[in-house]
Amino acid sequence: MANKKVLLITPPYHCGVVESAGRWPNLAFIYIAGELRKAGFDVAIYDAMSKFTGYDEIESEIDEFQPDFVGSTAITATLYAAVEVLKRAKRINNKIITLLGGVHPTFMWEEVLRDYHEDVDFCILGEGERTVPELLNVILKEGDVSKVQGIAYMEKGRAVNTQPREFIQDLDSIDGAWDIVDWNDYPLYFIDNSHVAIVSSSRGCIHECAFCSQHKFWQGSYRERDPVKFTNEIEYIHRRFGINVFFIADEYPTRNRERWDKILDGLIKKNLGIHILLETCVEDIIRDSDILSKYRKAGVLFIYVGVEATSQKRLDLFKKDIKFEQSKEAIRLIKEAGMICESSLILGMPDETKETIAETLQLAKLYDSDYMHFLMIAPWPYANIYKDLEPFIEIKDYSKYNLVYPIVKPKGMSRDDVLKEVLNCYRSYYMDKLPSWYWMTGNDLKRDCLLKGMKAIIENSFLKDHMKGLGNMPEELKRYIATTNAQEFAEERI
């Protein structure tokens, strides 16, 4: 019998956040595909989000591949798009078994199955690398799916879930199907001729941020990969596929200084000439102030640190165990070491006013991150903060829960007023930033990345619909955006 076919499809959802700077693969799909191949399945990945294709193209892909199983993935904002993907699969062939994984169905499986049981056969809860191959084999053998840990499904008209599956302890035991990735789908807009891979050196998060889902998804656990095997994987992807930008997807890659130091040393020794993007926490940047030059030597170009708020009261509400002064210092250290720093602030809480937003903007300028995002609070229905926000939620459409659309109505403002003030934050912040980038000397790579990145944000992010013509910025600032490489800059100065 021929190998059974599995098609994993990233839903075609766009809100102008993730795709504003570039595109990268779905890492979970790569590892699930690798484990499915070990189990004898024929697997393909179709990234409709990164290809910017719609449902008709997805149907054509399904029809051409003729899969036995179709899987998709969903955060809250992408739920409807993911369900529509599975609906289209059923339309082409009602014998196709459909799977839905990701953060949202992990927590909201009862609601998903109640509302979409005609389209979603199984929800995959938590990590899928072990669950999916086991489930599909049980289905093919007409076995008892109730014995498969980590799934939810409909049984006798009601949604049921099985026993939770333990997390994979040896993360180096799972293999990625890197060879089936269409790398042309994944550019980074602020680096010319770039292709982006997403990699992971650890899983888990020990921080309990009230608005986030990661601590709950990983149940407060934290697991690490071997630093040598991790850096070897980066080297393999670079040499085999020519990938020159790596986005480390970990929530907390730097937690263990000794392990992180070994990763840096390994990358320095390999001298691959690659660029690395990562996210970490303020405390670790301050802890590593003596080795930030090593970060840069290893290829780290871009660091995101989540500061989330400017007032200590709001930081305490969000359960961010940091102080304003610490965040400001971490951002300064990153920039001083020649790297690009990105951060974000969350606005639109029930107590928000025009005055508090203005204060946030001024303090954001004191943080002085290279890139700062002014994000709307998104009340994930499974986040710890949800109950506090629920009385103020005006929008029930999950597709709007994307950090750029106001969902919560503050007591003293309309949601439209919040959006207007947030757009003003972006305009004011970057009108101050652009001249300093334009005249930056001594770090042409960073200067070019900053200007090209800003151009990409204007052209690709949600801001493009609100700030046409660069938001009526002065002509001089438009010129700053247009001049995005060192050659043009040098000619400008002569």
DALINCOR-V641747 format. One line per field, one symbol per residue. phi: phi as a letter, one per 20 degrees, with the letter a starting at -180 (. if undefined). psi: psi as a letter, one per 30 degrees, with the letter a starting at -180 (. if undefined). burial: # if it has 16 or more other ideal C-beta (glycine too) atoms within 10 Angstrom, else .. A space follows every 50 residues. Layout:
phi=???
psi=???
burial=???
This chain:
phi=.fgfdcddcefedbcmdfffdrcbfefgfffffffffgeneeccdcefff elddffffgfffffflfecccccbegfegfffffgfffffffbfefedcc doffffedffffffecffddeceednfdfeffffgfffffeleeffeefn ccaeblncfccegfefffeeffeddeeffefefffcedfecfldcdddcc dacpbeedgfeddffffelmebcdefffffffffffffffdmfdccdeeg fbfegegffffffffffffflemddcdbdbdgffffgegecfffgfffof dbceceembdefffgfffleecdgffffffffffffeneedcbbcdcnfg efcgfffffgfffgffgmfgdcdddefdegfdffegffegfdfdddfgfe ecmddfdeeffdbeffffggffffggfffefffgffffefcnbfffgfff ffffffffedeffffdcfmlmlfggffffgffecbfffffffef
psi=klkkkkkkkklikkghdegefaklljeeeeeeeeeeeeggljklkjifef fhlafeeeeeeeeefhlfkkkllklefgeeeeeeeeeeeeeejffkkkkj aleefefheeeeeefgfffjekkjjbkfeeeeeeeeeeeeghajfffjkh lklkjhglkllakkkkljejfffkkkiffgkjfffilkfgkkhkkkkklk flklkfkhkfflfeeeeghglkkklkeeeeeeeeeeeeeefgkfkkjjfk fifgejeeeeeeeeeeeeeehfhlkkklkaleeeeeegffgfeeeeeffj fkkkkjeelfkeeeeeefhjhlleeeeeeeeeeeeegglkkkalkklglf gkleeeeeeeeeeefeehlekkkjkkkjikfflffeeefefgkfkfjfff igffkjekjleglleeeeeeeeeeeeeeeffeeeeeeegklfieeeeeee eeeeeeeefflffeffhkhhhhlleeeeeeefjgleeeeeeef.
burial=...##########.############.##########...#.######## #...#..#..##....####################.###.#...##### #########..##..#..#####################.....#..### ###.....#.##..#.##..#..#.###..#...#######..####### #####.#.##########...#.##.#..##.##..##....######## ######..##.###.##..#.#.############..#..##.###.### ##########...##.####.#.#.###.######.############## .#...##..##.###.###############.###...#..#.....#.# ##########..#.#.###.#######.##..##..##.......##### ########.####..##..##.#...#..##.##....#.....
